[in-house]
């Protein structure tokens, strides 16, 4: 791994790459695999063998707007409540399994009642997912009480999909760049005033930006859960895949952030782009 990266860098970058030890370079390679892996629809299709693209095309005309509203509400609840009771003690490994169990249980609701249950099930699932993401952040050395960390947890929900304008290897950093201004303003407000009471306009703007991307995965999940052949058990499995998808994105995201704190964002970004999938 080190030899491969050293061949890419020359001149002023060579010394920087030498400063990144072998274990950190391997972590960065793992992060890229997790961040650039297949989307949720592909995971569902691979698991059940049932493509869901046709289902997306058969949704009612007002579906996208309904999903956007439900998703935005779910994210608002998550950012307000998910990490408030978490302790700061660092864990060597996050509790991913138990969060999957909890989300899987809520997924049975969607599998049993179909699309109509989304407004009830999604807020519960999103709060659990937010807590799992914060747990992963904590395991990578982040402070769960730091406003920047909390907003980075929210940012993770935007990393689950690619827009058509995203380029392959740069999509992760493209999303982060697009959200950077909203992230900064939301973290500043959270630092100064906290999050008690009504969500501030700065945080609402960030939630809106994240909703644009997260809602794509919500639609894919909801359509899959509504398939009559799957039922409640299938809904639980789909929600588990949903959680697993964002746990992978969170793990990759917070590995990158940990390495950025150690080496600087520029060095980590250059090394990330040099890794061949």
Secondary structure, 3 states (H helix, E strand, C coil): CHHHHHHHCCHHHHHHHHHCCHHHHHHHHHHHHHHCCCCHHHHHHHHHCCCCHHHHHCCCCCHHHHHHHHHHHHHHHHHHHCCCCCCCCCCCCCCHHHHHHHHHHHHHHHHHHHHHHHHHHHHHHHHHHHHHHHHHHHHCCCCCCCHHHHHHHHHHHHHHCCCCCCCCCCHHHHHHHHHHHHHHHHHHHHHHHCCCCCCCHHHHHHHHHHHHHHHHHHHHHHHHHCCCCCHHHHHHHHHHHHHHHHHHHHHHHHHHHHHHHHHCHHHHHHHHHHCCC
